[in-house]
Amino acid sequence: LNKSVPIFVCTMAYPTVPCPLHIFEPCYRLMIRRCMETGTKQFGMCISDPVKGFADYGCILEIRNVEFFADGRSVVDSIGKRRFKVIQHSQRDGYNTADIEYIEDQKVN
């Protein structure tokens, strides 16, 4: 998962840290539905950038559970997995996507 990764532009996310989300915007409802249907159950999280749209670094979130409501909203239980660097910004059906490369952290003894 490193080409056309869906990007949720919202807040800062970190590896191992839970990130509960309330999804209500139509573009992100579509994004979450696609993440679940394709089976990847993952998307990127980046903070906003006034020039580029979203930051050059972010964190992959893994969806642990989704609760869908009758009006289309959902509550997503996700957790941070890996940090990444954005190589190329793009869009698909109203939400942001990116080609990314993963960042490997150095272990501290």
C-alpha positions, 0 to 999 in steps of 0.5 A: 500500500504505497500508490494512491493511498487515501489521505484523510486530512484532519489531525496528527496521528502517531504509530501505536496511538488509537485515533477514533474518528467521526466521519460525516463528510460525503467524500470521507464516507466514500473513502472509508467505505472503499477502504473496507470494501477493498480489504486494505482497511488502511488510509493515511492521516495528514494535517492540513497545509495551506499551500499543498492541501496536506502535509508532506508527512503523515501516519498510516491508520489501520481500521479496527472497527467501523460503526455505520449509522442510518444517515450515512455517518460512521464512527471509525476505530483506528490505530496508527501503524507506520509513518510515511513521506508523501512523494506525490499529491493527488485526488480521487472522487473528492478526497486526497490521495498520495503516493508514499514511501514509508519511514523506518524508525531507528530503534533506541537501545 
